[in-house]
Amino acid sequence: MTRVVIGTAGHIDHGKTTLVKALTGIETDVTKEELKRGMSINLGFAYLNLANGRQVGIVDVPGHEKFIKNMLAGVAGINLVMLVIDVNEGVMPQTQEHIDILSLLGVKDFIVVLTKCDSVEPDYADLVLEDLKEQFKGTALEKSVIVKTDAVSGFGLSELKEEIKNKVEDLTDSEKNTLDPRLNIDRVFSVNGFGTVVTGTLLEGSLSVGDDVVIYPQGIKTKIRNIQVHEKNQQQAFPGQRTAINLTKVTSDKLSRGNTLTVLNNVESSWMLDIKVTCLDFLENKLSLWDRVHFHVGTQEVLARVVPLGAEEIGPGEEGFLQLRLEEQVVVKKGDHFIIRSYSPVRTIAGGTILETLPSKHRRYKEGLLQSLMIKEKGDISDLIIIYLQQQPELIQTIKSIADHINSSPSEVSLGIEDLIRKNRLIKIGRGVMLFERLHEIEEKIISNLTNFHHSNPYKLGMDKASFHSVFPGLKLKELELIYHDLETRELISQTDKILALKTHRVAIPDGLKVAMKEVEQLLLVDQFQPYTLEELTAKNLEALNVIGLLGNDVIVYLTHDIILHKKNYRRAMNNVTAFLQANEQISLAECRDLLKSSRKYSLLFLEHLDDLKITYRDGDYRRLVAPQHKEVGEI
């Protein structure tokens, strides 16, 4: 079920607040100043019960030009607008500005409410209605229903409620339930005995009592103590609901209108934005390089500088791309709508949608820039995924990281990824995906390096992984390991913990090296628990380094990067020490030295090796076996 918030719009004194009270019984002008002056200054809130059992929220916005910024904060998240027009005055300046703002914000569903109709003759009201129809031709309101009403006498209110009911039923669900929660805060206050309360329209996702949430851009972590929807306590709130949230461990002076309530890592704070903008068709409206403007998005208002992309300026009635350099951080997502107002005198001049929340600084006429922005504007899920992956330094990205950035649901992203995999543009690596072309480049480099290594070192089993990683300084070890696994699965390479080799690589060992292999292995076997350093072994056999690589993991065990044991001796030492521990519960360094008939140095090295393997742990001067109950204590 779609949860609906209705916004009012219209010129000052055209009867918005009176109409809301007549519909709902709720007075939305609540401050002394509003009641004294007889006009709305801040946002007002009410709710309306419809005949079909549905309940909708209503946001009553101020109509005076001085309070347009309050009006802009109120329209974030609304689904339907009641455009209120006094039958005696018709369309006035603030009526037109509200229409422009709502159209730029992407609002498509309107009901035009003609008020104070009992104050004029019916024929006059009909003439005004027909005149409005003419004025609205070619605008977003062209097909909107116009309802004649009078809030004082009650005339037309039943028809208006019926029209609202019909409109609400026509509004369709979206996938906003599947996204992480996000609420733009429009009011902050404190209630005695309860603490800090914030309100706003829940744009996406759901919120529950007890949820951990974060307030951005401050990054304040807090928890939901209570939720109210339409003045009733609720365990959960859903997208589209006007929501009041009681928060713990944060005071109201730390928060303000314009902040965003969400979960950790769902949004990022931005100093720059790439946007698609449409200028209103008035002679003085244009956006030129370094113009200073008021930028309104969600419930935020910040100052910004304009940088046109691919053009010198964007003129009246024109569309184009801009980068905004912001004077304060904003918290937004791709696809959010915004309004731009001129710096001075302040008037609405443009609006549009956000294409990129964390862009780099662009060269204004950079080749390919406009094409990239056009793809982002079009919003094709496959193209957006490709662009995102091309821009990330980390090669492998998860479905969640992609969905969070392009502001789509995980299910939409999954479908897009599946389509791109079928087209050989993406490939699954572990739990993530990466661009096929980038994987292909890396794999070609891996194969080439291994081929060259085998050519230069025909008697070695493979290339040491540690040195191989240095060939790819821009890749994380985890990413490389996933790529190795992919290559191994496709039988292009083979690998051990320490070595990489081509699957086709075979070592043809000359007779001379075969003799050296036997000699080195015999040396390691004779001195059972006296490990060798590579330098010591080379001193006894000049071919030792080549031979150790050929003997491989079936014979050699590394206690450190250059101290080795024969695997048979290693296993004997392991069995002797663990048997001693099972019989005696603990072993000292001296007891280990005597048991292995080794030196103090190598006995300590062996015990530390067992510690690293989590077979033993140190307890003062002793080692003990890592028993299951000790692991649990450590985990706690």
C-alpha positions in Angstrom: 0.0 0.0 0.0 1.3 3.4 -1.0 1.5 5.8 2.0 0.7 9.3 0.9 1.7 12.8 2.0 -0.2 15.7 0.6 1.3 19.2 0.4 -0.6 22.5 0.1 0.7 25.2 -2.2 -0.5 28.7 -3.2 -0.3 32.4 -2.5 -0.5 33.9 0.9 -4.1 34.4 2.3 -5.6 32.1 -0.4 -6.9 29.9 2.4 -4.5 26.9 2.6 -4.5 26.6 6.4 -8.3 27.2 6.7 -8.9 24.5 4.1 -6.7 22.0 6.0 -8.5 22.7 9.2 -11.9 22.3 7.5 -10.8 19.0 6.0 -9.1 17.6 9.1 -10.2 19.6 12.2 -6.5 20.3 12.9 -5.1 23.8 13.2 -1.7 23.9 11.6 -0.8 27.5 12.6 0.3 26.8 16.1 2.9 29.5 17.0 1.9 32.8 18.7 3.4 34.7 15.8 1.4 32.8 13.2 -1.8 33.2 15.1 -1.1 36.9 15.7 -0.3 37.7 12.0 -2.9 35.4 10.6 -0.5 33.7 8.2 1.7 30.6 8.1 5.4 31.1 8.7 6.6 27.6 9.3 5.4 24.2 8.3 2.2 22.8 9.6 1.1 19.2 9.8 -2.2 17.4 9.9 -3.7 14.1 8.8 -6.9 13.2 7.0 -9.0 10.0 7.3 -10.6 9.0 4.0 -13.8 7.1 3.3 -11.9 4.1 2.1 -10.1 3.7 5.5 -6.9 5.2 4.3 -5.1 7.9 6.3 -3.0 10.5 4.6 -0.6 13.1 6.0 -0.9 16.8 5.1 2.0 19.3 5.1 0.7 22.9 5.1 3.4 25.2 3.7 3.6 29.0 4.0 2.6 31.1 1.0 4.4 34.4 1.7 7.5 35.0 -0.5 9.7 35.6 2.5 9.1 32.0 3.7 9.7 30.2 0.4 12.6 28.4 2.0 10.3 27.0 4.6 7.9 25.9 1.8 10.8 24.1 0.0 11.6 22.2 3.2 8.0 21.0 3.4 7.6 19.6 -0.1 10.3 17.0 0.3 8.7 13.6 0.1 5.2 14.7 -0.9 3.1 12.6 -3.4 0.2 14.9 -4.1 -0.3 18.6 -4.1 -3.4 20.7 -3.4 -2.8 23.9 -5.3 -5.0 26.4 -3.4 -6.3 29.5 -5.4 -8.6 32.2 -4.1 -11.5 32.6 -6.5 -11.3 36.4 -6.0 -7.7 36.8 -7.0 -6.8 33.9 -9.3 -3.2 33.0 -10.0 -0.8 35.3 -8.1 3.0 35.6 -8.0 3.5 33.0 -5.2 1.0 30.7 -6.9 3.2 30.7 -10.0 6.4 30.3 -8.0 5.0 27.4 -6.1 3.9 25.8 -9.4 7.4 26.3 -10.9 9.0 24.8 -7.8 6.8 21.8 -7.7 7.2 21.1 -11.4 11.0 21.4 -11.1 10.9 19.0 -8.2 9.2 16.4 -10.4 5.7 16.5 -8.7 3.1 15.3 -11.3 -0.1 14.8 -9.3 -2.1 18.0 -8.5 -5.6 18.8 -7.4 -6.4 22.5 -7.9 -8.7 23.8 -5.1 -10.6 27.0 -5.9 -11.4 28.5 -2.4 -13.8 31.1 -1.0 -16.4 30.2 -3.7 -19.4 31.2 -1.5 -18.0 34.8 -1.6 -18.8 35.2 -5.3 -21.6 34.4 -7.6 -21.6 30.9 -9.0 -21.3 32.2 -12.6 -18.2 34.1 -11.6 -16.6 31.1 -10.0 -17.3 29.1 -13.2 -15.6 31.8 -15.3 -12.5 31.7 -13.0 -12.5 27.9 -13.3 -12.5 28.1 -17.2 -9.8 30.8 -17.1 -7.6 28.5 -14.9 -7.9 25.7 -17.4 -6.7 28.1 -20.1 -3.7 29.3 -18.0 -2.7 25.7 -17.2 -2.5 24.5 -20.8 0.9 23.2 -21.6 1.9 22.9 -17.9 2.0 20.1 -15.4 -1.4 21.1 -14.2 -3.1 20.8 -17.6 -5.0 17.6 -16.8 -5.5 18.4 -13.1 -9.0 18.3 -11.6 -10.3 21.7 -10.3 -12.6 21.5 -7.3 -14.7 24.5 -6.2 -14.8 24.8 -2.4 -15.6 27.1 0.5 -13.9 26.1 3.8 -16.2 28.3 5.9 -19.5 27.0 4.6 -18.2 23.5 3.8 -19.2 23.8 0.2 -17.3 21.3 -2.0 -15.4 19.6 0.8 -17.1 16.3 0.2 -16.2 16.4 -3.5 -12.6 17.4 -2.6 -12.3 14.4 -0.2 -13.6 12.1 -2.9 -11.1 13.4 -5.4 -8.3 13.0 -2.9 -9.4 9.4 -2.3 -9.4 8.7 -6.0 -6.0 10.2 -6.5 -4.5 8.3 -3.5 -5.9 5.0 -5.0 -4.2 5.8 -8.3 -0.8 6.3 -6.8 1.3 3.1 -7.2 3.8 1.5 -4.9 7.6 1.7 -5.6 10.5 -0.3 -4.3 11.3 2.2 -1.6 10.5 -0.3 1.1 13.6 -2.4 0.1 16.1 0.5 0.5 17.8 1.6 3.7 15.8 4.2 5.7 16.3 7.9 5.0 14.4 10.8 6.5 15.2 14.5 5.9 14.6 16.3 9.2 12.3 19.4 8.9 11.7 20.0 12.7 13.8 19.5 15.8 12.5 20.0 19.4 12.6 18.7 22.9 9.8 17.3 25.0 10.0 17.3 28.8 10.5 13.8 30.1 11.2 12.3 26.6 14.1 14.3 25.2 14.9 15.1 21.5 12.3 14.7 18.8 12.8 15.1 15.1 10.1 15.0 12.4 10.1 14.5 8.6 8.7 12.4 5.8 10.3 9.0 5.6 11.6 8.9 2.0 12.8 5.3 1.9 13.0 2.1 3.9 11.4 1.5 7.3 12.3 2.5 10.8 11.6 0.6 14.0 11.7 1.3 17.7 15.1 0.3 18.9 16.9 0.8 15.6 20.4 2.3 15.7 20.5 5.4 13.4 23.0 8.1 12.4 22.4 11.8 11.9 24.3 13.2 9.0 26.4 15.2 8.2 27.5 15.3 11.8 27.8 11.5 12.0 26.0 11.4 15.4 25.0 7.9 16.4 21.8 7.5 18.3 18.9 5.1 18.8 15.1 5.3 18.3 13.2 5.4 21.6 9.7 5.9 20.1 7.9 6.6 16.8 4.7 8.5 16.2 2.8 8.6 13.0 -0.2 10.9 12.9 0.1 11.4 16.7 -0.1 7.7 17.5 2.7 5.5 18.8 3.9 3.0 16.3 6.5 0.2 16.4 7.5 0.9 12.8 7.3 3.6 10.2 7.2 3.1 6.4 8.1 5.2 3.3 5.7 8.1 2.7 4.6 8.5 6.3 4.9 11.7 8.2 7.0 10.6 11.2 8.0 11.9 14.6 11.0 10.1 16.1 12.1 10.3 19.7 15.9 9.9 19.9 18.2 8.8 22.8 21.6 10.2 23.8 21.5 13.3 21.7 20.3 16.8 22.6 18.2 19.0 20.3 20.8 21.7 20.1 23.1 19.3 18.2 20.6 18.8 15.4 18.8 21.1 13.0 16.5 21.2 10.0 18.4 20.0 7.0 20.0 17.0 8.7 19.4 13.5 7.5 18.4 10.5 9.7 19.5 7.2 8.2 21.6 4.1 9.0 25.4 3.9 9.1 27.1 4.2 5.7 23.8 4.7 3.7 24.8 8.2 2.7 27.9 10.4 2.4 28.4 14.1 2.9 29.2 16.0 -0.3 31.0 19.2 -1.0 30.5 18.9 -4.8 27.6 17.6 -7.0 27.1 16.9 -10.6 23.5 17.8 -11.6 21.1 18.1 -14.5 19.4 21.5 -14.4 16.5 23.2 -16.1 16.2 27.0 -16.0 12.8 28.6 -15.9 11.8 30.5 -19.0 12.2 34.0 -17.8 14.5 36.6 -19.4 16.7 37.2 -16.4 17.2 33.5 -15.6 20.6 32.1 -16.5 23.4 30.2 -14.8 27.0 31.3 -15.6 30.4 30.3 -14.3 31.0 31.0 -10.6 27.5 32.4 -10.1 26.6 32.2 -6.3 23.2 30.6 -5.7 21.0 29.3 -3.0 20.7 25.5 -3.3 17.7 23.7 -1.8 17.6 19.9 -1.6 15.5 17.9 0.8 15.1 20.1 3.9 18.6 21.7 3.4 19.5 25.1 2.1 23.2 25.9 1.3 25.1 28.4 -0.8 27.0 27.2 -3.8 29.0 28.2 -6.8 28.0 27.2 -10.4 30.3 25.5 -12.9 28.6 24.9 -16.2 29.8 21.7 -18.0 30.2 21.7 -21.8 28.7 25.2 -22.1 29.5 28.8 -21.1 26.1 29.2 -19.5 22.6 27.8 -19.2 20.0 30.3 -20.3 16.3 30.9 -19.8 14.3 27.8 -20.7 17.4 25.7 -21.4 18.6 22.5 -19.9 22.2 21.5 -19.2 24.7 20.0 -16.8 26.4 21.8 -13.9 28.9 21.0 -11.2 28.0 22.7 -7.9 30.8 23.7 -5.5 29.1 23.9 -2.1 29.9 26.2 0.8 28.6 23.6 3.2 28.2 19.8 3.1 24.9 18.3 1.9 23.6 14.8 2.4 21.9 13.6 -0.8 21.5 10.6 -3.1 21.5 10.3 -6.8 18.1 11.1 -8.3 17.2 13.5 -5.6 15.4 16.7 -6.9 16.5 20.2 -6.0 15.8 23.9 -6.5 18.2 26.7 -7.3 17.4 30.3 -6.3 19.4 33.3 -7.3 21.7 34.9 -4.6 20.2 38.4 -4.7 17.4 39.3 -5.3 16.3 35.8 -4.2 14.0 34.1 -6.7 13.5 30.6 -8.1 15.5 30.2 -11.3 16.1 26.5 -11.9 15.8 23.0 -10.6 16.6 19.4 -11.6 18.1 16.1 -10.4 21.3 15.0 -8.8 23.5 12.8 -11.0 26.6 12.2 -8.9 27.1 12.8 -5.2 30.9 12.5 -4.9 32.3 13.7 -8.3 35.9 14.8 -8.9 36.5 18.3 -10.2 35.9 18.3 -14.0 37.6 20.0 -16.8 34.5 21.8 -18.2 35.0 20.6 -21.8 36.6 17.2 -21.2 36.0 14.7 -23.9 33.4 12.1 -23.0 32.2 14.1 -19.9 28.8 15.0 -21.4 28.2 11.5 -22.6 28.9 10.1 -19.2 26.5 12.6 -17.6 23.8 11.8 -20.2 24.0 8.2 -19.3 23.7 9.0 -15.6 20.6 11.2 -16.4 19.0 8.4 -18.5 19.3 6.1 -15.5 19.7 2.8 -17.4 20.7 0.4 -14.6 23.3 -1.4 -16.7 25.0 1.7 -17.8 25.0 3.1 -14.3 26.6 -0.1 -12.9 29.3 0.1 -15.6 30.1 3.8 -15.0 30.3 3.2 -11.2 32.7 0.3 -11.6 34.9 2.3 -14.0 35.2 5.1 -11.5 36.1 3.0 -8.4 39.7 2.3 -7.4 38.6 -1.0 -5.8 38.1 -3.5 -8.7 35.6 -5.8 -6.9 32.3 -4.3 -5.7 29.3 -6.0 -4.0 25.7 -5.6 -5.0 25.1 -3.6 -1.8 27.9 -1.1 -2.5 26.6 -0.6 -6.1 23.0 -0.3 -5.0 23.9 2.3 -2.3 25.8 4.5 -4.7 23.4 4.5 -7.7 20.4 4.7 -5.3 18.7 1.6 -6.7 17.3 -1.4 -4.9 19.5 -4.5 -4.5 17.0 -6.5 -6.6 17.2 -4.0 -9.5 21.0 -4.1 -9.3 21.0 -7.9 -9.3 19.0 -8.0 -12.5 21.3 -5.5 -14.1 24.4 -7.5 -13.1 22.9 -10.7 -14.4 22.2 -9.1 -17.8 25.8 -7.7 -17.9 27.3 -11.1 -17.0 25.3 -12.6 -19.9 26.8 -10.0 -22.2 30.3 -10.7 -20.9 30.7 -7.2 -19.5 30.9 -8.3 -15.9 32.2 -11.4 -14.1 31.5 -12.7 -10.6 34.6 -12.7 -8.4 33.9 -14.1 -4.9 30.9 -12.3 -3.5 31.3 -9.3 -5.8 31.6 -8.4 -9.5 34.2 -6.7 -11.6 34.4 -5.4 -15.1 35.3 -8.2 -17.5 37.7 -5.9 -19.5 39.6 -5.0 -16.3 39.8 -8.7 -15.2 41.0 -9.7 -18.7 43.8 -7.1 -18.5 44.9 -8.2 -15.1 44.8 -11.9 -16.0 46.8 -11.3 -19.2 49.4 -9.6 -17.1 49.4 -12.5 -14.6 49.8 -15.1 -17.4 52.5 -13.0 -19.1 54.5 -12.6 -15.9 54.3 -16.3 -15.1 55.3 -17.2 -18.6 58.4 -15.0 -18.4 59.3 -16.3 -15.0 59.1 -19.9 -16.1 61.2 -19.1 -19.1 63.9 -17.5 -16.9 63.6 -20.1 -14.0 62.8 -23.4 -15.6 63.8 -25.4 -12.5 61.5 -23.6 -10.1 58.1 -24.8 -9.4 56.6 -21.3 -9.6 56.8 -17.7 -8.6 56.7 -16.6 -5.0 53.4 -14.9 -4.3 54.9 -12.2 -2.1 57.1 -10.9 -5.0 54.3 -11.4 -7.5 52.0 -9.1 -5.6 54.5 -6.2 -6.1 53.6 -6.4 -9.9 50.1 -5.1 -9.0 50.6 -2.3 -6.5 47.1 -0.9 -7.1 45.4 -4.1 -6.1 44.5 -5.3 -2.7 45.8 -8.7 -1.6 42.2 -9.9 -1.2 41.3 -8.9 -4.7 44.4 -10.7 -6.1 43.6 -13.8 -4.2 40.1 -13.9 -5.7 41.5 -13.4 -9.2 44.0 -16.2 -8.6 41.1 -18.5 -7.5 39.2 -17.6 -10.7 42.2 -18.4 -12.8 42.7 -21.7 -10.9 39.1 -22.7 -11.3 39.4 -22.2 -15.1 42.6 -24.3 -15.0 44.9 -21.6 -16.2 47.2 -21.5 -13.2 48.0 -23.7 -10.1 48.8 -22.3 -6.7 49.9 -23.2 -3.2 50.0 -20.9 -0.2 53.2 -19.4 -1.4 53.7 -20.2 -5.1 51.9 -19.4 -8.4 52.6 -21.3 -11.6 51.0 -21.8 -15.0 48.9 -25.0 -15.1 50.9 -26.2 -18.0 54.3 -25.7 -16.3 56.3 -28.8 -15.8 59.8 -28.8 -14.3 62.4 -30.9 -16.2 65.0 -31.5 -13.6 68.6 -32.1 -14.8 70.5 -35.0 -13.3 72.8 -32.6 -11.5 69.9 -31.0 -9.7 68.4 -34.3 -8.8 71.6 -35.2 -7.0 71.5 -31.9 -5.2 67.9 -32.4 -4.2 68.8 -35.7 -2.5 71.8 -34.1 -0.7 69.8 -31.2 0.6 66.9 -33.4 1.7 69.4 -35.7 3.5 70.9 -32.7 5.3 67.4 -31.6 6.5 66.5 -35.1 7.7 69.8 -35.8 9.6 69.6 -32.8 11.9 66.1 -33.6 13.0 65.1 -30.6 15.1 67.9 -28.2 14.1 66.3 -26.0 11.4 68.5 -24.4 8.7 68.6 -20.9 7.5 68.7 -20.6 3.7 72.2 -19.0 4.1 73.4 -22.0 6.2 72.0 -24.5 3.7 73.6 -22.7 0.7 76.9 -22.8 2.4 76.7 -26.6 2.4 75.2 -26.9 -1.1 75.5 -24.2 -3.7 72.3 -25.4 -5.5 70.3 -25.2 -2.3 68.1 -22.3 -3.3 67.1 -23.9 -6.6 66.6 -27.2 -4.9 64.3 -25.9 -2.2 61.9 -24.6 -4.8 61.9 -28.0 -6.5 61.4 -29.9 -3.3 58.3 -27.7 -2.6 55.7 -28.0 0.2 55.8 -31.8 0.2 59.2 -31.7 1.8 59.8 -28.1 3.1 58.1 -26.3 6.0 59.0 -22.6 6.6 59.1 -21.6 10.3 59.9 -18.1 9.1 60.6 -16.6 5.7 64.2 -18.0 5.7 64.3 -20.8 8.4 63.1 -24.3 7.2 62.6 -27.8 8.4 62.0 -31.1 6.7 58.3 -31.9 6.8 58.9 -35.3 8.4 60.9 -33.7 11.2 58.3 -30.9 11.6 55.5 -33.5 12.1 57.6 -35.4 14.6 58.2 -32.2 16.6 54.5 -31.3 16.4 53.4 -34.7 17.6 56.0 -34.8 20.4 55.1 -31.4 21.8 51.3 -31.9 21.6 51.6 -35.3 23.2 53.6 -33.8 26.0 51.0 -31.0 26.5 48.1 -33.5 26.5 49.9 -35.5 29.3 51.2 -32.5 31.3 48.8 -29.6 30.3 51.8 -27.2 30.0 55.3 -27.0 28.6 58.1 -24.6 29.3 60.8 -23.5 26.9 63.4 -25.6 28.7 61.2 -28.6 28.6 60.6 -28.1 24.9 64.3 -27.7 24.3 65.0 -31.0 26.1 62.2 -32.8 24.4 63.3 -31.8 20.9 67.0 -32.0 21.7 67.3 -28.7 20.0 68.7 -25.3 20.9 66.9 -22.7 23.0 66.7 -20.4 20.0 65.0 -22.9 17.7 62.8 -24.3 20.5 61.4 -20.8 21.1 60.9 -20.3 17.4 59.0 -23.6 17.2 56.7 -22.7 20.1 56.0 -19.2 18.7 55.1 -21.0 15.4 52.6 -23.2 17.3 51.2 -20.0 18.9 50.7 -18.4 15.4 48.9 -21.6 14.3 46.6 -21.3 17.3 47.6 -24.7 18.5 49.1 -23.3 21.7 48.9 -20.1 23.6 51.3 -18.5 26.1 50.5 -18.5 29.8 53.3 -16.7 31.6 56.5 -18.9 31.1 54.4 -21.8 29.8 52.5 -22.9 26.7 49.2 -24.6 26.9 47.0 -26.3 24.2 44.2 -24.1 22.8 41.3 -25.9 24.3 37.7 -25.2 23.0 36.7 -23.5 26.3 39.8 -21.2 26.0 38.8 -20.1 22.5 35.3 -19.2 23.8 36.8 -17.0 26.5 39.1 -15.3 24.0 36.1 -14.6 21.7 34.1 -13.0 24.5 
